[in-house]
Amino acid sequence: MVHQTRVSNANMMTISEKLSRFLWGLFLPMCIVLAISVMVLFSAGGGKWQPYAAPQLLKILLGFVVFFVVAFSNIKTWLKSAYLIYAIAFILVILVTFVGDVGMGAQRWLNLGFMNVQPSEFIKIALVLALARYFAWMNSVELTLAKNYITPVCMTLVPFALIVIQPDLGTALSMMMIMLGMFYIVGAQKKWFIIMAILGVMAAPVVWFGGMHDYQRERIITFVNPEHDSKGTGYQINQAKIAFGSGGIFGKGYMQGTQSQQSFLPEKQTDFIFTMLGEEFGFIGAFILLAIYTWIILVLFWCAKTCRNRFGQLVCFGFMLNFFVYYFINISMVLGLLPTVGVPLPLMSFGGSSLLSLMFGFGLCQNAHINKDQQLSAKGS
């Protein structure tokens, strides 16, 4: 259970004071992954800036604006607006259901004219913020009461159901894992996890026969038996294994991957970008990326443990869970350890919604670290 320690502190800091507290140990690995992303996307485009590397670079620049604005703003701003941000993200998820653009068989995007956004990516960060505010001032007695879990369960399950309908099973499962992780962090009793596990098992047949599309069931069957449909639903994962395995220890060389350069590897710029990295840079390149991800997780954990206000602690813990779930599911998927679901590799995959939501989350954690000694109240004063 996370404990709260209040430390009196000046409410306002100058920019120079905030800069002195800036956590380079979190910022630099984020920048390194982003640089690797642009490099791999340049290769995915056949050694050209279009159609992937240049647009992604622009999105990264926009992401840095978001990051710095969030990081150096007053933490009370995010505490006060946590529920409002969640409400906006939730409304956008609802809008997708009715007016969203359809792409690759899924209705996940809203067309804003100048760009498409995927609200399901933003609802995950908004959920972390809302749950952090909800649990931040609960004591140990309140955390034992079942009624106090009704609201966060509803805050998760309602958008979860809408996202499943889109369909986007990967993002929906990520939300469930974030909720359960937050419950564990705040100290929920074990019996609630047992009850939810039982309910999940009971709901499995309903989800299988009534809540999943045919292609989603085929993906799970293919996961159990990869040779079930090697030229259909099993094609992606089989090609991914071939590409990753052919990279060996040191890889085939930058822009020398045969599976990716000759377009045998599907979605090489998005969901399967880790496979492309492995083919060109081998086990060493994949290991380096995983090491950087692990470093980011450890720094986020350290941020949470050293933050002296509980809201900041929970934001860091929640985002750490979100980031871990992102890359755990994606890498497990492309290696055939989990069924194929549409989850991007954090900071690496081509796309704006995931990138911007993650950099917003990194900004929140940087903000929590900068303001780690600041005393906060439930009303944000």
ChimeraX attribute file (.defattr): number of C-alpha atoms within 10 A of each C-alpha:
attribute: neighborCount
match mode: 1-to-1
recipient: residues
	/A:1	10
	/A:2	15
	/A:3	14
	/A:4	15
	/A:5	12
	/A:6	13
	/A:7	13
	/A:8	10
	/A:9	13
	/A:10	9
	/A:11	13
	/A:12	11
	/A:13	14
	/A:14	9
	/A:15	11
	/A:16	9
	/A:17	11
	/A:18	18
	/A:19	13
	/A:20	10
	/A:21	15
	/A:22	17
	/A:23	17
	/A:24	11
	/A:25	12
	/A:26	19
	/A:27	15
	/A:28	13
	/A:29	17
	/A:30	18
	/A:31	14
	/A:32	13
	/A:33	17
	/A:34	20
	/A:35	16
	/A:36	15
	/A:37	25
	/A:38	23
	/A:39	18
	/A:40	26
	/A:41	30
	/A:42	21
	/A:43	24
	/A:44	26
	/A:45	19
	/A:46	16
	/A:47	15
	/A:48	13
	/A:49	18
	/A:50	14
	/A:51	13
	/A:52	22
	/A:53	23
	/A:54	16
	/A:55	15
	/A:56	24
	/A:57	18
	/A:58	12
	/A:59	18
	/A:60	22
	/A:61	12
	/A:62	15
	/A:63	21
	/A:64	17
	/A:65	16
	/A:66	19
	/A:67	24
	/A:68	17
	/A:69	15
	/A:70	22
	/A:71	25
	/A:72	21
	/A:73	17
	/A:74	17
	/A:75	22
	/A:76	19
	/A:77	12
	/A:78	20
	/A:79	23
	/A:80	15
	/A:81	15
	/A:82	20
	/A:83	18
	/A:84	14
	/A:85	19
	/A:86	22
	/A:87	17
	/A:88	15
	/A:89	22
	/A:90	22
	/A:91	14
	/A:92	20
	/A:93	26
	/A:94	18
	/A:95	15
	/A:96	23
	/A:97	18
	/A:98	10
	/A:99	13
	/A:100	22
	/A:101	16
	/A:102	13
	/A:103	9
	/A:104	6
	/A:105	8
	/A:106	13
	/A:107	20
	/A:108	26
	/A:109	24
	/A:110	21
	/A:111	13
	/A:112	8
	/A:113	6
	/A:114	6
	/A:115	10
	/A:116	16
	/A:117	22
	/A:118	22
	/A:119	25
	/A:120	29
	/A:121	24
	/A:122	25
	/A:123	26
	/A:124	29
	/A:125	25
	/A:126	23
	/A:127	28
	/A:128	27
	/A:129	27
	/A:130	24
	/A:131	27
	/A:132	24
	/A:133	25
	/A:134	19
	/A:135	20
	/A:136	23
	/A:137	16
	/A:138	14
	/A:139	12
	/A:140	13
	/A:141	7
	/A:142	14
	/A:143	17
	/A:144	14
	/A:145	12
	/A:146	11
	/A:147	9
	/A:148	14
	/A:149	18
	/A:150	10
	/A:151	12
	/A:152	17
	/A:153	15
	/A:154	11
	/A:155	18
	/A:156	19
	/A:157	16
	/A:158	12
	/A:159	22
	/A:160	22
	/A:161	15
	/A:162	18
	/A:163	25
	/A:164	18
	/A:165	18
	/A:166	19
	/A:167	21
	/A:168	21
	/A:169	20
	/A:170	20
	/A:171	24
	/A:172	22
	/A:173	18
	/A:174	22
	/A:175	27
	/A:176	16
	/A:177	15
	/A:178	26
	/A:179	24
	/A:180	17
	/A:181	17
	/A:182	23
	/A:183	22
	/A:184	16
	/A:185	15
	/A:186	20
	/A:187	14
	/A:188	21
	/A:189	14
	/A:190	10
	/A:191	9
	/A:192	16
	/A:193	14
	/A:194	11
	/A:195	10
	/A:196	12
	/A:197	12
	/A:198	11
	/A:199	11
	/A:200	12
	/A:201	10
	/A:202	11
	/A:203	11
	/A:204	12
	/A:205	11
	/A:206	11
	/A:207	13
	/A:208	13
	/A:209	11
	/A:210	9
	/A:211	15
	/A:212	15
	/A:213	14
	/A:214	10
	/A:215	10
	/A:216	19
	/A:217	14
	/A:218	18
	/A:219	22
	/A:220	17
	/A:221	17
	/A:222	22
	/A:223	20
	/A:224	14
	/A:225	12
	/A:226	17
	/A:227	15
	/A:228	15
	/A:229	14
	/A:230	15
	/A:231	11
	/A:232	12
	/A:233	21
	/A:234	21
	/A:235	17
	/A:236	19
	/A:237	25
	/A:238	18
	/A:239	20
	/A:240	29
	/A:241	17
	/A:242	15
	/A:243	24
	/A:244	25
	/A:245	17
	/A:246	18
	/A:247	24
	/A:248	16
	/A:249	15
	/A:250	15
	/A:251	23
	/A:252	17
	/A:253	13
	/A:254	14
	/A:255	21
	/A:256	16
	/A:257	25
	/A:258	17
	/A:259	21
	/A:260	28
	/A:261	17
	/A:262	10
	/A:263	12
	/A:264	16
	/A:265	25
	/A:266	17
	/A:267	17
	/A:268	24
	/A:269	27
	/A:270	18
	/A:271	23
	/A:272	26
	/A:273	28
	/A:274	27
	/A:275	29
	/A:276	30
	/A:277	32
	/A:278	28
	/A:279	33
	/A:280	28
	/A:281	25
	/A:282	23
	/A:283	19
	/A:284	16
	/A:285	19
	/A:286	21
	/A:287	13
	/A:288	12
	/A:289	20
	/A:290	15
	/A:291	13
	/A:292	16
	/A:293	19
	/A:294	13
	/A:295	15
	/A:296	21
	/A:297	20
	/A:298	14
	/A:299	17
	/A:300	27
	/A:301	18
	/A:302	15
	/A:303	25
	/A:304	27
	/A:305	18
	/A:306	15
	/A:307	23
	/A:308	23
	/A:309	24
	/A:310	28
	/A:311	30
	/A:312	33
	/A:313	28
	/A:314	28
	/A:315	30
	/A:316	32
	/A:317	27
	/A:318	29
	/A:319	27
	/A:320	26
	/A:321	23
	/A:322	24
	/A:323	23
	/A:324	18
	/A:325	21
	/A:326	20
	/A:327	20
	/A:328	16
	/A:329	24
	/A:330	26
	/A:331	21
	/A:332	13
	/A:333	21
	/A:334	24
	/A:335	20
	/A:336	19
	/A:337	13
	/A:338	17
	/A:339	23
	/A:340	26
	/A:341	19
	/A:342	17
	/A:343	26
	/A:344	25
	/A:345	25
	/A:346	25
	/A:347	26
	/A:348	26
	/A:349	26
	/A:350	27
	/A:351	20
	/A:352	22
	/A:353	19
	/A:354	24
	/A:355	25
	/A:356	24
	/A:357	23
	/A:358	24
	/A:359	24
	/A:360	23
	/A:361	29
	/A:362	25
	/A:363	24
	/A:364	27
	/A:365	31
	/A:366	27
	/A:367	28
	/A:368	29
	/A:369	27
	/A:370	26
	/A:371	26
	/A:372	25
	/A:373	20
	/A:374	21
	/A:375	20
	/A:376	23
	/A:377	14
	/A:378	13
	/A:379	9
	/A:380	14
	/A:381	11
